[in-house]
Amino acid sequence: MTLDHAEAAPAGPRQSVELDSAEAMRLLGGVSFGRIVFTQHALPTIRPVNHILVDGDIVIRTHEGAALTRRTRHAGDPGVVVAYEADVIDPATHLGWSVVVTGYARLVTDPDELARYQSLLRPWVKQTMDYAVRIRPDLVTGIRLTAADAP
């Protein structure tokens, strides 16, 4: 098996520096792609999605028939526990950051709110995405990977 890209050996050891929640959310707001983690049939499931931040919450689009749509449609108050992860890590140097948000996800049911999210967040898959899910962060953690000899 051949690889499509050459893998560069990272230079030197790395250190992991914890981010405060404000910095973690700032970084999360600077990217449009992440992964949502939820349970399906009592097992963890991960899906890549694009997102926006709205008033400190993460909003993603979804579609009829999606497992996440079904899970959040029947959720009680406060919603379904999920995790959301996004990162930017250079594949050659292994430097970058990773943020994980844990919180409750709810299907957006207000028509005006849904219309707003549909205008702000364009899905990047060719599929009808008539629904939106809003995640309210309860726990925000993040790390920055830096060179071990960096100040």
For each residue, the residues with C-beta under 8 A, 3 or more apart:
1:
2:
3: 6 7
4:
5: 91
6: 3
7: 3 91 92
8: 91 92 93
9:
10: 14 92 93 94
11: 93 147
12: 147 148 149
13: 147 148
14: 10 94 95 145 146 147 148
15: 145 146 147 148 150
16: 143 144 145
17: 143 144 145 146
18: 141 142 143
19: 23 24 27 97 99 141 142 143 144
20: 23 24
21: 24 25 137 140 141 142
22: 25 26
23: 19 20 26 27 142
24: 19 20 21 27 28 99 101 140 141 142
25: 21 22 28 29 53 56 99 101 137 140
26: 22 23 29 30
27: 19 23 24 30 31 86 88 97 99 142
28: 24 25 31 34 53 58 86 99 101
29: 25 26 53
30: 26 27
31: 27 28 34 86 88
32: 50 51 52
33: 48 49 50 51 86
34: 28 31 48 49 50 51 58 84 85 86
35: 46 47 48 49 84 85 86
36: 46 47 49 60 68 82 83 84 105 135
37: 44 45 46 82 83 84 85
38: 44 45 67 68 71 80 81 82 83 105
39: 42 43 44 45 71
40: 43 45 67 71
41:
42: 39
43: 39 40
44: 37 38 39
45: 37 38 39 40 67
46: 35 36 37
47: 35 36 68
48: 33 34 35
49: 33 34 35 36 60 61 62
50: 32 33 34 60 61 121 122 123 124
51: 32 33 34 58 59 60 84 86 121
52: 32 58 59 117 120 121
53: 25 28 29 56 57 58 59
54: 57 59 117 120 134
55:
56: 25 53 137
57: 53 54 134 135 136 137
58: 28 34 51 52 53 84 101 103 134 135 137
59: 51 52 53 54 108 117 120 121 132 133 134 135
60: 36 49 50 51 121 132 133 135
61: 49 50 117 118 121 123 129 131 132 133
62: 49 66 68 69 129 131 132 133
63: 66 69 127 128 129 130 131
64: 69 128 130 131
65: 69 70
66: 62 63 69 70 131
67: 38 40 45 70 71
68: 36 38 47 62 71 72 105 133
69: 62 63 64 65 66 72 73 107 131 133
70: 65 66 67 73 74
71: 38 39 40 67 68 74 75 80 105
72: 68 69 75 79 80 105 106 107 133
73: 69 70 107
74: 70 71
75: 71 72 79 80 105 106 107
76: 79
77:
78: 104 106 136
79: 72 75 76 104 105 106 136
80: 38 71 72 75 104 105 106
81: 38 102 103 104 105
82: 36 37 38 102 103 104 105 135
83: 36 37 38 100 101 102
84: 34 35 36 37 51 58 100 101 102 103 135
85: 34 35 37 98 99 100 101
86: 27 28 31 33 34 35 51 98 99
87: 96 97 98 99
88: 27 31 96 97
89: 94 95 96 97 98 145
90: 93 94 95 96
91: 5 7 8 94
92: 7 8 10
93: 8 10 11 90
94: 10 14 89 90 91 145
95: 14 89 90 145 146 147
96: 87 88 89 90 144 145
97: 19 27 87 88 89 142 143 144 145
98: 85 86 87 89 142 143 145
99: 19 24 25 27 28 85 86 87 140 141 142
100: 83 84 85 140 141 142
101: 24 25 28 58 83 84 85 135 137 139 140
102: 81 82 83 84 137 138 139 140
103: 58 81 82 84 135 136 137 138 139
104: 78 79 80 81 82 135 136 138
105: 36 38 68 71 72 75 79 80 81 82 133 134 135
106: 72 75 78 79 80 133 134 136
107: 69 72 73 75 131 132 133
108: 59 113 114 117 131 132 133 134
109: 114
110: 113 114
111: 114 115
112: 115 116
113: 108 110 116 117 132
114: 108 109 110 111 117 118 131 132
115: 111 112 118 119
116: 112 113 119 120
117: 52 54 59 61 108 113 114 120 121 132 134
118: 61 114 115 121 129 132
119: 115 116
120: 52 54 59 116 117
121: 50 51 52 59 60 61 117 118 132
122: 50
123: 50 61 127 129
124: 50
125: 129
126:
127: 63 123
128: 63 64
129: 61 62 63 118 123 125
130: 63 64
131: 61 62 63 64 66 69 107 108 114
132: 59 60 61 62 107 108 113 114 117 118 121
133: 59 60 61 62 68 69 72 105 106 107 108
134: 54 57 58 59 105 106 108 117
135: 36 57 58 59 60 82 84 101 103 104 105
136: 57 78 79 103 104 106
137: 21 25 56 57 58 101 102 103 140
138: 102 103 104
139: 101 102 103
140: 21 24 25 99 100 101 102 137
141: 18 19 21 24 99 100
142: 18 19 21 23 24 27 97 98 99 100
143: 16 17 18 19 97 98
144: 16 17 19 96 97
145: 14 15 16 17 89 94 95 96 97 98
146: 14 15 17 95 150
147: 11 12 13 14 15 95 150
148: 12 13 14 15
149: 12
150: 15 146 147
151:
